[in-house]
Amino acid sequence: MTEPRRLHLLRVAIALAVVFNVMALIVLIRPKPIAFTVFMFLGQPLFAVALILLVVAALAELRARQIL
């Protein structure tokens, strides 16, 4: 049995959000310049991609249930 694409998108969005949170926690605990730089250049785009994937998954779910 294959899982729908919207569930896969949701899982990827959750994984990206977890990576973002781990990076933020590292910056919070050990504020080193290299950690902050990596967080600013990689963490912020990761969160943006996760947010976009979440919106796409939500819209796909609404279309699947014929609400939209």
C-alpha positions in Angstrom: 0.0 0.0 0.0 1.5 3.3 -1.0 1.1 6.4 1.0 -0.4 9.5 -0.6 2.0 12.2 -1.8 0.5 14.8 0.7 1.5 12.6 3.6 5.1 12.3 2.2 5.2 16.1 1.9 4.0 16.5 5.4 6.7 14.2 6.8 9.4 16.1 4.9 8.1 19.4 6.2 8.2 18.0 9.8 11.7 16.7 9.3 12.9 20.1 8.0 11.3 21.9 10.9 13.0 19.5 13.3 16.4 20.2 11.7 15.7 23.9 11.9 14.8 23.6 15.6 18.0 21.6 16.4 20.1 24.2 14.6 18.4 26.9 16.6 19.0 25.0 19.9 22.7 24.7 19.0 22.9 28.4 18.4 21.1 29.1 21.7 23.3 26.8 23.8 26.6 27.5 22.2 26.6 30.9 20.5 29.7 30.5 18.3 30.1 32.6 15.2 30.3 29.7 12.8 27.1 28.1 14.3 25.3 31.3 13.9 26.4 31.8 10.4 25.4 28.3 9.4 22.0 28.8 11.1 21.4 32.1 9.3 22.3 30.7 5.9 20.8 27.2 6.2 18.3 27.4 9.0 16.1 30.2 7.7 15.7 28.6 4.1 15.0 25.2 5.7 12.2 26.8 7.7 10.8 28.6 4.7 10.8 25.3 2.6 9.1 23.5 5.5 6.4 26.2 5.7 5.8 26.0 1.9 5.6 22.2 2.0 3.1 22.4 4.9 0.9 24.8 2.9 1.1 22.5 -0.2 0.2 19.4 1.9 -2.7 21.2 3.5 -4.1 22.4 0.2 -3.7 18.9 -1.3 -5.6 17.4 1.7 -8.4 20.0 1.3 -8.6 19.2 -2.5 -8.7 15.5 -1.8 -11.6 15.9 0.6 -13.3 18.2 -2.0 -13.4 21.2 0.4 -11.6 23.5 -2.1 
